Amino acid sequence: MQSTLVKAAAITLSLIATAASAEGVRTEKNMSLDLATQIAAQTVATCTANGYAVTATVVDRAGTVRAVQRADNAGPHTLEASRLKAYTSASAKNTTLAMMEGAQKNPAAANLVNIPGYLLLGGGVPVKVGNEVIGAVGVGGAPGGHLDEQCAVAGIAKVQDLLK
């Protein structure tokens, strides 16, 4: 009888400890300054090679700016546009082009444009380690959001070895 009580108490304590650890400190992957800087540089370089003067902003998983690079001759509006695209993408864990298309096709999603800080124009792409979004890059300045997105995807691809 006594050993049964001891076993039951041990199991109960084990379950309590497991539940407590589930409520404790979380470990998350996030965007380092070095990684953010490399993504921004590669993204701007890709667009520049294609003849587009853009700004690339990289944010961490919380949407906080980690790095910004603005190409020569990129318009002043590209700074804020790239930041908003990066924030939107990191927040929604989706590309801004897909979100824009979804909002255009689905009346229920049309209100996404009313979320403060959201910009539903192509050019925001999440940065992932596996399936975990650790941040996003936003690009503004190419002659079309689809081209901004192509530069962002290429910039991320150039640092893919670091995303493990």
C-alpha positions, 0 to 999 in steps of 0.5 A: 500500500505504501509503495503504491502511494509513493508511486502515485505521489511521484506520478502526480509530482511528475505531471505537475512539473511537466505542466509547470514547465509548459508555462515557463520560459520559452526558447525561440529562434530569432534574427541576429544583426549579422543575418539581417544585415546580410539579407538586406545587402543581398536583397538590395544587390539583387535588385540593383543588378536588375536595375531597380533602386530599392530599400530592403528592411529586415525585421525580427520575429516581433517586427522590430527593425534589425537592418536597413539598406537603401540603394543609391537613388532609391526614393525616400518613400521606399524606407517606410514602404519596405519597413511596413512590408517587412512588419506585415509579413513577419506579423502574418507569417505570410508574403504580402503579395499573397495577403494582397491577393487574398484581400482582393479575392475575399471580401472578409479579408479586405479589412486587413488593410485597416490593421495599423502598420499593415501594408498589403503590397507585394515585397514582404517575405517571411524569413524561416528556419524550417517552418518557424518564422524568425523575421521578414524582409520587406522591399520597396522601390522596384516597378511592381510588388512582384519584383520587390518580392523576387528580390526579397526571395533571392536575398533570402536564398543567398543566405539559406545556409545560415537558416538552420 
